[in-house]
């Protein structure tokens, strides 16, 4: 039975890749959550690696739960962000050993996935946003788009006065019929304001209304959900399973959106997806950048029975996300007719760029250390 011999991190401020090596020489690659990844790497080596080195690698959830119990005094999001590096490296290793993509280990199969083009920008005019989304529709074949309204944690104060009322009809009408339309408010509104904006969304044919109220105020979100006919969605920020049980049990949202990396990896995300499935709710995970989070989400969506209608695929390039450039060899996110392909090679089916690894800060925890 193979055991974990070493855990290495390769990190900069934004991204931390994890290389897991077993005592028989097998290797798997994973990633912690993005942003402040250098801090997460320190947590990984201090509070994750010591508990799992030398242990069997077969059961990701068992190892995740072991760390949770040993580090029960630190139940916060950073612990989960670090755990994601362990979990995703184990799944990659298991796939490579079996000669199968992770999607098959999860009970699905590789194939094309419908993607929605996800804008991250709020400093863009309604006209400019409409122009670039229509261009992507025509060039890449996207038939689903998400754009930003309100201001992040905005307390009902818009990015600039009138932007929300302008951008909703401008973009929705420019995209036209036959296109799924989504918006994200990023905790921007009070319930009253969120419902007011929701009625405008309904009138313009928008079907997905993400995080309308402060995400930690579940009762506020539920009030919006109950007042509108369109799907109210959320959960990207949440990692605590008790919060997820409460959110789903009270029907705070119509669609759940866990983030694989914020959650702590695939094993914990599957727990949320199953909770949602039992409640009859679809799961459309959050995957807002082109790091391993989106690759992992592709595999997840190809396997869970309550997968939502599409994969979130960021459309932002070097001007917005300079740090995500050159992470992988090739382009695992190539879009054809609005679809991306779940990788078919073993494990995650992608290779981290050696040139990126050479520039990264490196640290190793091992059984012999």
C-alpha positions as a LaTeX table, in Angstrom:
\begin{tabular}{lrrr}
\hline
Residue & $x$ (\AA) & $y$ (\AA) & $z$ (\AA) \\
\hline
Unk1 & 0.00 & 0.00 & 0.00 \\
Unk2 & 1.64 & 3.23 & $-1.20$ \\
Unk3 & 2.29 & 5.89 & 1.40 \\
Unk4 & 3.01 & 9.60 & 1.13 \\
Unk5 & 6.79 & 10.10 & 1.16 \\
Unk6 & 7.05 & 13.80 & 0.36 \\
Unk7 & 4.99 & 16.91 & $-0.32$ \\
Unk8 & 6.50 & 19.83 & $-2.23$ \\
Unk9 & 5.08 & 23.27 & $-2.92$ \\
Unk10 & 5.94 & 25.60 & $-5.76$ \\
Unk11 & 4.47 & 29.02 & $-5.15$ \\
Unk12 & 4.30 & 32.69 & $-5.86$ \\
Unk13 & 1.91 & 35.21 & $-4.34$ \\
Unk14 & $-1.05$ & 33.95 & $-6.37$ \\
Unk15 & $-0.62$ & 30.24 & $-7.16$ \\
Unk16 & 0.72 & 27.26 & $-5.21$ \\
Unk17 & 1.17 & 23.90 & $-6.94$ \\
Unk18 & 1.70 & 20.77 & $-4.85$ \\
Unk19 & 3.70 & 17.72 & $-5.89$ \\
Unk20 & 2.95 & 14.56 & $-3.91$ \\
Unk21 & 5.36 & 11.64 & $-4.16$ \\
Unk22 & 4.72 & 8.21 & $-2.66$ \\
Unk23 & 7.27 & 5.76 & $-1.29$ \\
Unk24 & 7.06 & 3.76 & $-4.52$ \\
Unk25 & 7.87 & 6.83 & $-6.64$ \\
Unk26 & 4.38 & 7.67 & $-7.96$ \\
Unk27 & 3.63 & 11.38 & $-8.39$ \\
Unk28 & 0.51 & 13.50 & $-8.36$ \\
Unk29 & 0.06 & 17.24 & $-8.90$ \\
Unk30 & $-2.44$ & 19.45 & $-7.13$ \\
Unk31 & $-3.00$ & 23.08 & $-6.24$ \\
Unk32 & $-4.02$ & 25.03 & $-3.18$ \\
Unk33 & $-6.48$ & 27.87 & $-3.59$ \\
Unk34 & $-5.26$ & 30.95 & $-5.41$ \\
Unk35 & $-4.51$ & 34.36 & $-3.82$ \\
Unk36 & $-2.09$ & 34.78 & $-0.92$ \\
Unk37 & $-0.90$ & 31.35 & $-2.02$ \\
Unk38 & 2.49 & 31.89 & $-0.37$ \\
Unk39 & 0.71 & 32.14 & 2.98 \\
Unk40 & $-1.33$ & 29.04 & 2.20 \\
Unk41 & 1.89 & 27.15 & 1.39 \\
Unk42 & 3.22 & 27.87 & 4.88 \\
Unk43 & $-0.01$ & 26.54 & 6.38 \\
Unk44 & 0.25 & 23.48 & 4.14 \\
Unk45 & 3.69 & 22.57 & 5.44 \\
Unk46 & 2.92 & 23.49 & 9.05 \\
Unk47 & $-0.60$ & 22.13 & 9.52 \\
Unk48 & $-1.32$ & 19.64 & 6.72 \\
Unk49 & 1.85 & 17.82 & 5.70 \\
Unk50 & 2.95 & 16.63 & 9.18 \\
Unk51 & $-0.28$ & 14.70 & 9.69 \\
Unk52 & $-0.32$ & 12.85 & 6.37 \\
Unk53 & 3.32 & 12.03 & 5.65 \\
Unk54 & 3.84 & 8.28 & 5.85 \\
Unk55 & 0.13 & 7.53 & 5.60 \\
Unk56 & $-1.63$ & 5.51 & 2.88 \\
Unk57 & $-2.73$ & 7.60 & $-0.07$ \\
Unk58 & $-5.80$ & 5.66 & $-1.20$ \\
Unk59 & $-8.62$ & 7.65 & 0.47 \\
Unk60 & $-8.51$ & 11.46 & 0.01 \\
Unk61 & $-11.49$ & 12.14 & 2.25 \\
Unk62 & $-10.03$ & 10.08 & 5.10 \\
Unk63 & $-6.81$ & 12.11 & 4.99 \\
Unk64 & $-8.72$ & 15.39 & 4.77 \\
Unk65 & $-10.78$ & 14.41 & 7.81 \\
Unk66 & $-7.65$ & 13.41 & 9.69 \\
Unk67 & $-6.18$ & 16.88 & 9.19 \\
Unk68 & $-9.48$ & 18.50 & 10.14 \\
Unk69 & $-9.49$ & 16.59 & 13.42 \\
Unk70 & $-5.82$ & 17.17 & 14.21 \\
Unk71 & $-6.21$ & 20.87 & 13.40 \\
Unk72 & $-9.67$ & 21.28 & 14.90 \\
Unk73 & $-8.66$ & 24.51 & 16.62 \\
Unk74 & $-8.08$ & 26.06 & 13.18 \\
Unk75 & $-11.32$ & 25.41 & 11.27 \\
Unk76 & $-11.04$ & 28.43 & 8.99 \\
Unk77 & $-10.83$ & 28.95 & 5.26 \\
Unk78 & $-7.03$ & 28.90 & 5.10 \\
Unk79 & $-7.01$ & 25.32 & 6.36 \\
Unk80 & $-9.37$ & 24.34 & 3.54 \\
Unk81 & $-7.37$ & 26.29 & 0.98 \\
Unk82 & $-4.30$ & 24.32 & 2.03 \\
Unk83 & $-6.17$ & 21.00 & 2.13 \\
Unk84 & $-7.10$ & 21.50 & $-1.51$ \\
Unk85 & $-3.45$ & 21.02 & $-2.43$ \\
Unk86 & $-3.36$ & 17.63 & $-0.75$ \\
Unk87 & $-6.73$ & 16.44 & $-2.07$ \\
Unk88 & $-6.19$ & 17.46 & $-5.69$ \\
Unk89 & $-2.69$ & 15.95 & $-5.75$ \\
Unk90 & $-4.08$ & 12.63 & $-4.51$ \\
Unk91 & $-6.78$ & 12.55 & $-7.19$ \\
Unk92 & $-4.19$ & 13.29 & $-9.87$ \\
Unk93 & $-1.95$ & 10.52 & $-8.55$ \\
Unk94 & $-4.84$ & 8.04 & $-8.46$ \\
Unk95 & $-5.75$ & 8.90 & $-12.03$ \\
Unk96 & $-2.19$ & 8.56 & $-13.27$ \\
Unk97 & $-1.81$ & 5.20 & $-11.52$ \\
Unk98 & $-5.08$ & 3.92 & $-13.01$ \\
Unk99 & $-4.35$ & 5.36 & $-16.44$ \\
Unk100 & $-7.68$ & 7.22 & $-16.30$ \\
Unk101 & $-8.81$ & 10.85 & $-16.13$ \\
Unk102 & $-10.20$ & 11.89 & $-12.74$ \\
Unk103 & $-13.68$ & 12.27 & $-14.26$ \\
Unk104 & $-13.74$ & 8.49 & $-14.76$ \\
Unk105 & $-12.62$ & 7.84 & $-11.19$ \\
Unk106 & $-15.64$ & 9.93 & $-10.15$ \\
Unk107 & $-18.02$ & 7.86 & $-12.26$ \\
Unk108 & $-18.26$ & 10.08 & $-15.33$ \\
Unk109 & $-16.47$ & 10.30 & $-18.65$ \\
Unk110 & $-14.54$ & 12.93 & $-20.59$ \\
Unk111 & $-16.35$ & 14.92 & $-23.23$ \\
Unk112 & $-17.32$ & 18.44 & $-24.22$ \\
Unk113 & $-18.72$ & 20.82 & $-21.60$ \\
Unk114 & $-20.82$ & 23.86 & $-22.30$ \\
Unk115 & $-19.13$ & 26.92 & $-20.85$ \\
Unk116 & $-20.38$ & 30.35 & $-19.94$ \\
Unk117 & $-18.09$ & 33.28 & $-20.67$ \\
Unk118 & $-17.51$ & 34.88 & $-17.29$ \\
Unk119 & $-16.58$ & 38.56 & $-17.11$ \\
Unk120 & $-14.77$ & 39.73 & $-13.98$ \\
Unk121 & $-14.81$ & 43.45 & $-14.76$ \\
Unk122 & $-16.75$ & 46.24 & $-13.14$ \\
Unk123 & $-14.61$ & 49.10 & $-14.43$ \\
Unk124 & $-16.07$ & 48.61 & $-17.90$ \\
Unk125 & $-18.89$ & 50.57 & $-19.48$ \\
Unk126 & $-22.11$ & 48.82 & $-20.46$ \\
Unk127 & $-21.40$ & 49.48 & $-24.12$ \\
Unk128 & $-17.85$ & 48.10 & $-23.97$ \\
Unk129 & $-19.01$ & 45.02 & $-22.08$ \\
Unk130 & $-21.76$ & 44.36 & $-24.61$ \\
Unk131 & $-19.29$ & 44.73 & $-27.46$ \\
Unk132 & $-16.74$ & 42.26 & $-26.10$ \\
Unk133 & $-19.33$ & 39.66 & $-25.10$ \\
Unk134 & $-20.96$ & 39.82 & $-28.53$ \\
Unk135 & $-17.55$ & 39.43 & $-30.11$ \\
Unk136 & $-16.93$ & 36.28 & $-28.05$ \\
Unk137 & $-20.36$ & 34.98 & $-29.04$ \\
Unk138 & $-19.49$ & 35.40 & $-32.70$ \\
Unk139 & $-15.84$ & 34.25 & $-32.53$ \\
Unk140 & $-15.97$ & 31.42 & $-29.97$ \\
Unk141 & $-19.58$ & 30.31 & $-30.19$ \\
Unk142 & $-20.45$ & 30.97 & $-26.55$ \\
Unk143 & $-24.19$ & 30.84 & $-25.89$ \\
Unk144 & $-24.05$ & 31.79 & $-22.20$ \\
Unk145 & $-22.51$ & 34.86 & $-20.55$ \\
Unk146 & $-22.12$ & 36.37 & $-17.10$ \\
Unk147 & $-21.42$ & 39.99 & $-16.32$ \\
Unk148 & $-21.08$ & 42.07 & $-13.15$ \\
Unk149 & $-23.64$ & 44.33 & $-11.54$ \\
Unk150 & $-23.57$ & 46.40 & $-8.35$ \\
Unk151 & $-20.30$ & 46.80 & $-6.46$ \\
Unk152 & $-18.50$ & 44.12 & $-4.50$ \\
Unk153 & $-19.85$ & 44.25 & $-0.92$ \\
Unk154 & $-21.29$ & 47.54 & $-2.09$ \\
Unk155 & $-23.98$ & 48.36 & 0.50 \\
Unk156 & $-26.33$ & 49.38 & $-2.35$ \\
Unk157 & $-23.75$ & 51.83 & $-3.73$ \\
Unk158 & $-23.13$ & 51.05 & $-7.38$ \\
Unk159 & $-19.73$ & 51.00 & $-9.08$ \\
Unk160 & $-20.85$ & 54.35 & $-10.41$ \\
Unk161 & $-24.33$ & 55.87 & $-10.29$ \\
Unk162 & $-26.77$ & 54.14 & $-12.63$ \\
Unk163 & $-24.38$ & 51.47 & $-13.88$ \\
Unk164 & $-26.54$ & 48.50 & $-12.83$ \\
Unk165 & $-29.69$ & 49.88 & $-14.44$ \\
Unk166 & $-27.71$ & 50.60 & $-17.60$ \\
Unk167 & $-25.66$ & 47.44 & $-18.00$ \\
Unk168 & $-28.47$ & 44.91 & $-17.52$ \\
Unk169 & $-30.58$ & 45.91 & $-20.53$ \\
Unk170 & $-27.60$ & 47.03 & $-22.63$ \\
Unk171 & $-25.84$ & 43.65 & $-22.46$ \\
Unk172 & $-28.96$ & 41.49 & $-22.37$ \\
Unk173 & $-30.44$ & 43.09 & $-25.49$ \\
Unk174 & $-27.13$ & 43.12 & $-27.36$ \\
Unk175 & $-26.67$ & 39.38 & $-26.80$ \\
Unk176 & $-30.20$ & 38.72 & $-28.05$ \\
Unk177 & $-32.32$ & 35.59 & $-27.96$ \\
Unk178 & $-31.04$ & 32.05 & $-27.69$ \\
Unk179 & $-28.38$ & 33.00 & $-25.16$ \\
Unk180 & $-28.34$ & 32.24 & $-21.43$ \\
Unk181 & $-27.72$ & 35.40 & $-19.44$ \\
Unk182 & $-26.19$ & 35.49 & $-15.95$ \\
Unk183 & $-25.17$ & 38.28 & $-13.58$ \\
Unk184 & $-23.08$ & 38.43 & $-10.41$ \\
Unk185 & $-23.69$ & 41.00 & $-7.68$ \\
Unk186 & $-20.87$ & 39.82 & $-5.36$ \\
Unk187 & $-22.72$ & 40.58 & $-2.10$ \\
Unk188 & $-23.59$ & 44.06 & $-3.33$ \\
Unk189 & $-27.19$ & 44.65 & $-2.27$ \\
Unk190 & $-29.60$ & 44.77 & 0.62 \\
Unk191 & $-32.66$ & 42.52 & 0.18 \\
Unk192 & $-34.91$ & 45.39 & $-0.90$ \\
Unk193 & $-32.43$ & 46.64 & $-3.49$ \\
Unk194 & $-31.64$ & 43.08 & $-4.61$ \\
Unk195 & $-35.31$ & 42.36 & $-5.24$ \\
Unk196 & $-35.70$ & 45.62 & $-7.15$ \\
Unk197 & $-32.74$ & 44.70 & $-9.36$ \\
Unk198 & $-34.10$ & 41.16 & $-9.65$ \\
Unk199 & $-37.31$ & 42.36 & $-11.23$ \\
Unk200 & $-35.25$ & 44.24 & $-13.82$ \\
Unk201 & $-33.32$ & 41.04 & $-14.50$ \\
Unk202 & $-36.56$ & 39.11 & $-14.94$ \\
Unk203 & $-37.81$ & 41.69 & $-17.42$ \\
Unk204 & $-34.61$ & 41.39 & $-19.49$ \\
Unk205 & $-34.53$ & 37.60 & $-19.59$ \\
Unk206 & $-31.61$ & 37.07 & $-17.20$ \\
Unk207 & $-31.94$ & 33.65 & $-15.56$ \\
Unk208 & $-29.06$ & 33.46 & $-13.05$ \\
Unk209 & $-28.66$ & 35.99 & $-10.21$ \\
Unk210 & $-25.52$ & 35.30 & $-8.22$ \\
Unk211 & $-24.80$ & 36.35 & $-4.63$ \\
Unk212 & $-27.24$ & 39.29 & $-4.50$ \\
Unk213 & $-26.79$ & 39.95 & $-0.76$ \\
Unk214 & $-23.85$ & 39.60 & 1.63 \\
Unk215 & $-23.12$ & 35.90 & 1.31 \\
Unk216 & $-22.89$ & 35.39 & 5.07 \\
Unk217 & $-26.47$ & 36.67 & 5.54 \\
Unk218 & $-28.36$ & 33.58 & 4.44 \\
Unk219 & $-31.76$ & 34.92 & 5.54 \\
Unk220 & $-31.29$ & 37.95 & 3.31 \\
Unk221 & $-30.48$ & 35.76 & 0.32 \\
Unk222 & $-33.46$ & 33.53 & 1.01 \\
Unk223 & $-35.75$ & 36.57 & 1.03 \\
Unk224 & $-34.54$ & 37.42 & $-2.47$ \\
Unk225 & $-34.92$ & 33.82 & $-3.64$ \\
Unk226 & $-38.49$ & 33.69 & $-2.41$ \\
Unk227 & $-39.40$ & 37.00 & $-4.06$ \\
Unk228 & $-38.14$ & 36.21 & $-7.57$ \\
Unk229 & $-38.85$ & 33.71 & $-10.32$ \\
Unk230 & $-35.28$ & 33.55 & $-11.66$ \\
Unk231 & $-32.57$ & 31.39 & $-10.13$ \\
Unk232 & $-30.79$ & 32.97 & $-7.19$ \\
Unk233 & $-27.40$ & 31.30 & $-6.75$ \\
Unk234 & $-24.53$ & 31.35 & $-4.29$ \\
Unk235 & $-22.07$ & 29.55 & $-2.07$ \\
Unk236 & $-18.75$ & 30.24 & $-3.77$ \\
Unk237 & $-17.22$ & 31.66 & $-0.58$ \\
Unk238 & $-18.43$ & 28.94 & 1.75 \\
Unk239 & $-16.30$ & 26.05 & 3.00 \\
Unk240 & $-17.99$ & 25.06 & 6.28 \\
Unk241 & $-20.20$ & 21.98 & 5.86 \\
Unk242 & $-22.54$ & 23.09 & 8.65 \\
Unk243 & $-23.17$ & 26.32 & 6.74 \\
Unk244 & $-23.81$ & 24.32 & 3.59 \\
Unk245 & $-26.33$ & 22.10 & 5.38 \\
Unk246 & $-28.12$ & 25.18 & 6.66 \\
Unk247 & $-28.03$ & 26.97 & 3.29 \\
Unk248 & $-29.45$ & 23.97 & 1.46 \\
Unk249 & $-31.93$ & 23.07 & 4.19 \\
Unk250 & $-33.45$ & 26.56 & 4.28 \\
Unk251 & $-33.45$ & 26.82 & 0.46 \\
Unk252 & $-31.48$ & 30.05 & 0.58 \\
Unk253 & $-30.52$ & 29.56 & $-3.08$ \\
Unk254 & $-31.83$ & 27.76 & $-6.14$ \\
Unk255 & $-28.37$ & 26.69 & $-7.37$ \\
Unk256 & $-25.30$ & 25.87 & $-5.24$ \\
Unk257 & $-21.87$ & 27.12 & $-6.31$ \\
Unk258 & $-19.06$ & 25.57 & $-4.26$ \\
Unk259 & $-15.49$ & 26.35 & $-5.26$ \\
Unk260 & $-13.31$ & 23.22 & $-5.35$ \\
Unk261 & $-10.26$ & 25.06 & $-3.97$ \\
Unk262 & $-12.06$ & 27.11 & $-1.31$ \\
Unk263 & $-13.84$ & 23.93 & $-0.20$ \\
Unk264 & $-10.62$ & 21.97 & 0.34 \\
Unk265 & $-10.65$ & 19.78 & $-2.75$ \\
Unk266 & $-12.81$ & 17.35 & $-4.65$ \\
Unk267 & $-13.76$ & 15.07 & $-1.75$ \\
Unk268 & $-15.34$ & 17.85 & 0.33 \\
Unk269 & $-16.95$ & 19.42 & $-2.74$ \\
Unk270 & $-18.59$ & 16.10 & $-3.53$ \\
Unk271 & $-20.20$ & 16.18 & $-0.07$ \\
Unk272 & $-21.84$ & 19.52 & $-0.96$ \\
Unk273 & $-22.89$ & 18.32 & $-4.41$ \\
Unk274 & $-24.53$ & 15.27 & $-2.85$ \\
Unk275 & $-26.33$ & 17.37 & $-0.24$ \\
Unk276 & $-27.64$ & 19.54 & $-3.04$ \\
Unk277 & $-28.68$ & 16.54 & $-5.13$ \\
Unk278 & $-30.68$ & 15.12 & $-2.23$ \\
Unk279 & $-32.48$ & 18.46 & $-2.00$ \\
Unk280 & $-33.11$ & 18.59 & $-5.75$ \\
Unk281 & $-30.73$ & 21.50 & $-6.36$ \\
Unk282 & $-28.26$ & 21.76 & $-9.24$ \\
Unk283 & $-24.55$ & 22.38 & $-8.67$ \\
Unk284 & $-22.76$ & 24.96 & $-10.83$ \\
Unk285 & $-19.34$ & 25.38 & $-9.19$ \\
Unk286 & $-17.42$ & 28.62 & $-8.98$ \\
Unk287 & $-14.24$ & 28.56 & $-11.09$ \\
Unk288 & $-13.27$ & 32.15 & $-11.71$ \\
Unk289 & $-9.70$ & 31.88 & $-13.00$ \\
Unk290 & $-7.73$ & 29.70 & $-15.38$ \\
Unk291 & $-5.70$ & 27.80 & $-12.81$ \\
Unk292 & $-6.22$ & 24.18 & $-11.78$ \\
Unk293 & $-9.55$ & 25.10 & $-10.17$ \\
Unk294 & $-11.23$ & 25.20 & $-13.57$ \\
Unk295 & $-9.60$ & 21.94 & $-14.70$ \\
Unk296 & $-10.79$ & 20.20 & $-11.51$ \\
Unk297 & $-14.26$ & 21.64 & $-12.00$ \\
Unk298 & $-14.41$ & 20.24 & $-15.53$ \\
Unk299 & $-13.83$ & 16.74 & $-14.18$ \\
Unk300 & $-16.37$ & 17.26 & $-11.40$ \\
Unk301 & $-19.10$ & 18.50 & $-13.75$ \\
Unk302 & $-18.54$ & 15.52 & $-16.00$ \\
Unk303 & $-19.39$ & 13.15 & $-13.16$ \\
Unk304 & $-21.98$ & 14.52 & $-10.72$ \\
Unk305 & $-25.65$ & 13.76 & $-11.50$ \\
Unk306 & $-26.88$ & 17.26 & $-10.56$ \\
Unk307 & $-24.35$ & 19.19 & $-12.65$ \\
Unk308 & $-25.59$ & 22.63 & $-13.64$ \\
Unk309 & $-26.00$ & 23.77 & $-17.20$ \\
Unk310 & $-22.48$ & 25.05 & $-17.75$ \\
Unk311 & $-18.90$ & 25.54 & $-16.58$ \\
Unk312 & $-17.77$ & 28.98 & $-15.45$ \\
Unk313 & $-14.89$ & 30.00 & $-17.74$ \\
Unk314 & $-13.12$ & 33.30 & $-17.14$ \\
Unk315 & $-12.61$ & 35.45 & $-20.22$ \\
Unk316 & $-10.01$ & 37.71 & $-18.61$ \\
Unk317 & $-6.48$ & 37.75 & $-19.98$ \\
Unk318 & $-3.12$ & 39.23 & $-18.98$ \\
Unk319 & $-4.50$ & 42.71 & $-18.35$ \\
Unk320 & $-6.68$ & 41.39 & $-15.53$ \\
Unk321 & $-4.97$ & 38.15 & $-14.45$ \\
Unk322 & $-1.28$ & 38.46 & $-15.36$ \\
Unk323 & $-0.41$ & 35.75 & $-12.82$ \\
Unk324 & $-2.40$ & 33.01 & $-14.58$ \\
Unk325 & $-0.32$ & 33.21 & $-17.75$ \\
Unk326 & 1.94 & 30.25 & $-18.54$ \\
Unk327 & 0.78 & 27.92 & $-15.75$ \\
Unk328 & 0.31 & 24.89 & $-18.03$ \\
Unk329 & 1.77 & 23.40 & $-21.17$ \\
Unk330 & $-0.70$ & 23.77 & $-24.02$ \\
Unk331 & $-4.16$ & 25.23 & $-23.57$ \\
Unk332 & $-6.55$ & 23.10 & $-21.53$ \\
Unk333 & $-9.19$ & 25.85 & $-21.82$ \\
Unk334 & $-9.52$ & 26.02 & $-25.60$ \\
Unk335 & $-13.09$ & 26.91 & $-26.62$ \\
Unk336 & $-14.78$ & 25.47 & $-29.68$ \\
Unk337 & $-18.40$ & 26.30 & $-30.41$ \\
Unk338 & $-18.86$ & 27.45 & $-26.83$ \\
Unk339 & $-17.54$ & 24.18 & $-25.41$ \\
Unk340 & $-14.39$ & 23.08 & $-23.64$ \\
Unk341 & $-13.09$ & 19.52 & $-23.50$ \\
Unk342 & $-12.70$ & 17.63 & $-20.24$ \\
Unk343 & $-9.09$ & 16.40 & $-20.40$ \\
Unk344 & $-8.82$ & 12.75 & $-21.41$ \\
Unk345 & $-5.25$ & 12.04 & $-20.27$ \\
Unk346 & $-4.70$ & 10.34 & $-16.89$ \\
Unk347 & $-5.19$ & 12.37 & $-13.72$ \\
Unk348 & $-6.15$ & 15.96 & $-14.32$ \\
Unk349 & $-4.81$ & 15.60 & $-17.85$ \\
Unk350 & $-2.67$ & 18.74 & $-17.71$ \\
Unk351 & 1.02 & 19.38 & $-17.15$ \\
Unk352 & 2.33 & 22.26 & $-15.08$ \\
Unk353 & 4.76 & 24.41 & $-17.05$ \\
Unk354 & 8.35 & 23.58 & $-15.97$ \\
Unk355 & 9.39 & 27.17 & $-16.68$ \\
Unk356 & 6.84 & 28.41 & $-14.15$ \\
Unk357 & 8.05 & 25.89 & $-11.58$ \\
Unk358 & 11.65 & 27.03 & $-12.00$ \\
Unk359 & 10.68 & 30.59 & $-11.04$ \\
Unk360 & 8.57 & 29.57 & $-8.05$ \\
Unk361 & 9.56 & 29.41 & $-4.38$ \\
Unk362 & 10.07 & 25.79 & $-3.38$ \\
Unk363 & 9.58 & 23.98 & $-0.09$ \\
Unk364 & 9.55 & 20.27 & 0.77 \\
Unk365 & 8.19 & 18.22 & 3.64 \\
Unk366 & 9.21 & 14.56 & 3.71 \\
Unk367 & 9.11 & 11.52 & 5.92 \\
Unk368 & 12.83 & 11.75 & 6.58 \\
Unk369 & 12.75 & 15.48 & 7.44 \\
\hline
\end{tabular}
